[in-house]
Amino acid sequence: PLQYTLKNICTFINMPLSCVGESHGILYMNQIRLHTVKAVTMHRIGRDGIHDVMSKSIEYNTFLPKAGDVVLFVCGEVDCRAHIYKQIHEKQRQEDEIIYTLTKAYLNALVVYRDSFNGTMKIAVRGVVPPLRNPDLADEELSIRGAFEDRLRWRQKLNKALEELCPQSDILFVPSPPWAENESGEMIYEISDKRVHIADAYGHRAYDDLIAQLKIVGWV
């Protein structure tokens, strides 16, 4: 488990900014309150709802969002790495339909969660980080499914769907850090953790980007 100092714990309890999602949210560790659920997907949130997901699988800590918070949701990378491929090849569905349905169900679940706080919570969704082209990654270890080019395309389509559909639900779309990808949309190797994440060393930069986006809309 990740460790916090007593000073940080006292600060985080009152902080009005939370992050909920899978391991990519750890990029903001020690800067905003985290509730991290191992490998949680947009699919699972859309199917089961936020309250159910958070009540069953606390992975790293118990800093739950509270009334009055701005909550950043960080999910989707696992969907692009495994779920979409499974739906195409096992369920014989079309990728555009999968991505649209996945996005709508996910955002609907976020709206239900937000409404349970009686209008006192604001929701933001961060875009999905790009895949890393690393032939040394073990497909089975990380449940990587599909050719790299397919996963790259799914990620681009999913982010486009999030960007287009978030405003319809009064949810703020926050792009994934643009400086972490190259012109082809691939994660830059030197900025990665050599697996699927942006390296922790870039957490402060990602946090500054997030705050800048929230300031634009007057949420901080």
C-alpha positions as CSV (number, residue, x, y, z in Angstrom):
1,P,0.0,0.0,0.0
2,L,1.1,3.6,-0.7
3,Q,2.1,5.5,2.4
4,Y,1.0,9.0,3.5
5,T,2.4,11.2,6.2
6,L,0.1,12.4,8.9
7,K,0.4,16.0,7.5
8,N,-0.7,14.7,4.0
9,I,-3.6,12.8,5.4
10,C,-4.9,15.8,7.3
11,T,-4.5,17.9,4.1
12,F,-6.2,15.3,1.8
13,I,-9.2,14.8,4.1
14,N,-10.2,18.5,3.5
15,M,-9.0,18.8,-0.1
16,P,-11.8,19.5,-2.6
17,L,-10.2,17.6,-5.5
18,S,-10.4,13.8,-5.8
19,C,-9.3,11.2,-8.3
20,V,-11.1,7.9,-8.9
21,G,-10.0,5.2,-11.3
22,E,-7.3,2.7,-12.1
23,S,-3.6,2.8,-11.7
24,H,-3.1,5.7,-14.1
25,G,-4.5,8.0,-11.4
26,I,-1.5,7.3,-9.2
27,L,0.3,9.9,-11.4
28,Y,-1.4,12.5,-9.1
29,M,-0.2,10.8,-5.9
30,N,0.6,13.2,-3.1
31,Q,-1.2,16.0,-4.9
32,I,-4.9,15.1,-4.9
33,R,-7.0,12.6,-3.0
34,L,-7.0,9.2,-4.6
35,H,-9.3,6.3,-4.6
36,T,-7.6,3.8,-6.9
37,V,-9.3,0.5,-7.9
38,K,-7.0,-2.0,-9.6
39,A,-7.6,-2.4,-13.4
40,V,-11.1,-1.0,-13.2
41,T,-12.6,-0.4,-16.6
42,M,-15.0,2.0,-18.1
43,H,-17.0,-1.1,-19.0
44,R,-17.3,-2.2,-15.4
45,I,-18.2,1.3,-14.1
46,G,-20.9,1.6,-16.8
47,R,-22.3,-1.8,-15.9
48,D,-22.1,-1.8,-12.1
49,G,-22.0,1.9,-11.2
50,I,-19.4,3.8,-9.1
51,H,-20.8,3.0,-5.7
52,D,-20.7,-0.7,-6.4
53,V,-17.1,-0.6,-7.8
54,M,-15.7,1.5,-5.0
55,S,-17.4,-0.6,-2.3
56,K,-15.9,-3.9,-3.5
57,S,-12.4,-3.2,-4.6
58,I,-10.3,-0.7,-2.7
59,E,-6.7,-1.2,-4.0
60,Y,-4.5,1.6,-2.6
61,N,-6.4,3.8,-0.1
62,T,-9.7,5.0,1.2
63,F,-9.8,8.7,0.3
64,L,-13.3,8.7,-0.9
65,P,-14.8,11.6,-2.8
66,K,-17.1,13.8,-0.8
67,A,-19.8,16.4,-1.3
68,G,-18.4,19.6,-2.8
69,D,-15.5,17.8,-4.5
70,V,-14.3,18.1,-8.1
71,V,-13.7,14.5,-9.0
72,L,-11.4,13.4,-11.8
73,F,-12.2,10.0,-13.2
74,V,-9.2,8.1,-14.9
75,C,-10.3,5.0,-16.8
76,G,-10.2,3.6,-20.3
77,E,-6.6,2.4,-20.8
78,V,-7.5,-1.2,-19.8
79,D,-10.6,-1.0,-22.1
80,C,-8.3,-0.2,-25.0
81,R,-5.8,-2.8,-24.0
82,A,-8.2,-5.7,-23.5
83,H,-12.0,-5.1,-23.4
84,I,-12.6,-3.7,-26.9
85,Y,-10.6,-6.6,-28.5
86,K,-12.7,-9.1,-26.6
87,Q,-16.0,-7.5,-27.7
88,I,-14.9,-7.5,-31.3
89,H,-13.6,-11.1,-31.5
90,E,-15.8,-12.9,-29.0
91,K,-19.0,-11.0,-29.3
92,Q,-18.7,-10.1,-33.0
93,R,-19.5,-6.4,-32.4
94,Q,-18.3,-3.5,-34.5
95,E,-15.6,-1.3,-32.9
96,D,-17.5,2.0,-33.4
97,E,-20.6,0.6,-31.8
98,I,-18.6,-0.8,-28.9
99,I,-16.8,2.5,-28.2
100,Y,-20.0,4.6,-28.4
101,T,-21.9,2.2,-26.2
102,L,-19.0,2.0,-23.7
103,T,-18.7,5.7,-23.5
104,K,-22.4,6.4,-23.0
105,A,-22.8,3.8,-20.3
106,Y,-19.7,5.1,-18.5
107,L,-20.8,8.7,-18.6
108,N,-24.3,7.7,-17.5
109,A,-22.9,6.0,-14.5
110,L,-20.9,9.1,-13.6
111,V,-24.0,11.3,-13.9
112,V,-25.9,8.9,-11.5
113,Y,-23.0,9.1,-9.1
114,R,-22.8,12.9,-9.3
115,D,-26.6,13.2,-8.8
116,S,-26.3,11.2,-5.6
117,F,-24.5,14.2,-4.0
118,N,-27.5,16.5,-4.7
119,G,-25.7,18.8,-7.1
120,T,-22.7,19.5,-4.9
121,M,-20.2,17.6,-7.0
122,K,-18.5,18.3,-10.3
123,I,-17.1,15.6,-12.5
124,A,-14.2,15.6,-14.9
125,V,-12.9,12.8,-17.1
126,R,-9.3,12.5,-18.2
127,G,-8.6,11.2,-21.7
128,V,-6.9,7.8,-22.1
129,V,-3.1,7.7,-22.3
130,P,-1.6,6.3,-25.5
131,P,-0.2,2.8,-25.8
132,L,3.6,2.3,-25.6
133,R,5.4,0.5,-28.5
134,N,7.6,-1.8,-26.5
135,P,8.2,-5.3,-27.8
136,D,9.5,-6.4,-24.4
137,L,6.1,-6.0,-22.8
138,A,4.6,-9.4,-21.9
139,D,1.2,-9.6,-23.5
140,E,-0.1,-12.2,-21.0
141,E,1.2,-10.3,-17.9
142,L,-0.6,-7.1,-18.9
143,S,-3.6,-8.7,-20.7
144,I,-2.6,-6.9,-23.9
145,R,-5.0,-7.9,-26.7
146,G,-4.9,-6.8,-30.3
147,A,-2.3,-5.4,-32.6
148,F,-0.6,-2.2,-31.6
149,E,-2.1,-0.2,-34.5
150,D,-5.6,-1.4,-33.4
151,R,-5.1,-0.4,-29.8
152,L,-3.7,3.0,-31.0
153,R,-6.9,3.5,-33.1
154,W,-9.2,2.4,-30.3
155,R,-7.6,4.9,-27.9
156,Q,-8.0,7.7,-30.4
157,K,-11.6,6.9,-31.1
158,L,-12.4,6.5,-27.4
159,N,-10.9,9.9,-26.6
160,K,-12.9,11.5,-29.4
161,A,-16.1,9.9,-28.1
162,L,-15.4,11.2,-24.6
163,E,-14.6,14.6,-25.8
164,E,-17.8,14.8,-27.8
165,L,-20.2,13.2,-25.3
166,C,-18.9,14.7,-22.0
167,P,-20.4,18.1,-22.6
168,Q,-23.9,16.6,-23.1
169,S,-23.7,15.4,-19.4
170,D,-22.1,18.6,-18.1
171,I,-18.9,16.6,-17.5
172,L,-15.5,18.2,-18.2
173,F,-13.2,16.4,-20.6
174,V,-9.5,16.8,-19.7
175,P,-7.2,15.6,-22.5
176,S,-4.4,13.2,-21.5
177,P,-1.1,15.0,-21.3
178,P,-0.2,15.9,-24.9
179,W,3.5,16.0,-24.1
180,A,3.5,12.3,-23.3
181,E,2.8,11.2,-26.9
182,N,4.6,11.7,-30.3
183,E,3.1,12.8,-33.6
184,S,1.8,9.3,-34.3
185,G,-0.1,9.3,-31.0
186,E,2.2,6.8,-29.4
187,M,3.4,7.2,-25.8
188,I,7.0,8.6,-25.8
189,Y,9.3,5.9,-24.4
190,E,11.4,8.2,-22.3
191,I,8.3,9.6,-20.5
192,S,6.8,6.2,-19.8
193,D,7.4,3.7,-17.0
194,K,8.3,1.3,-19.9
195,R,5.0,-0.5,-19.4
196,V,1.6,1.3,-19.8
197,H,1.9,4.4,-17.6
198,I,3.4,7.8,-17.7
199,A,6.3,7.7,-15.3
200,D,5.7,9.0,-11.8
201,A,8.4,11.6,-12.3
202,Y,6.0,13.6,-14.5
203,G,3.3,13.7,-11.8
204,H,3.8,17.3,-11.0
205,R,3.7,18.3,-14.6
206,A,0.4,16.4,-15.1
207,Y,-1.0,17.9,-12.0
208,D,-0.2,21.5,-13.2
209,D,-1.9,20.7,-16.5
210,L,-5.0,19.4,-14.7
211,I,-5.2,22.5,-12.5
212,A,-4.8,24.8,-15.5
213,Q,-7.8,23.0,-17.2
214,L,-9.9,23.3,-14.0
215,K,-9.1,27.0,-13.7
216,I,-10.3,27.7,-17.2
217,V,-13.8,26.6,-16.2
218,G,-13.6,28.1,-12.7
219,W,-13.6,24.9,-10.8
220,V,-10.5,25.7,-8.7
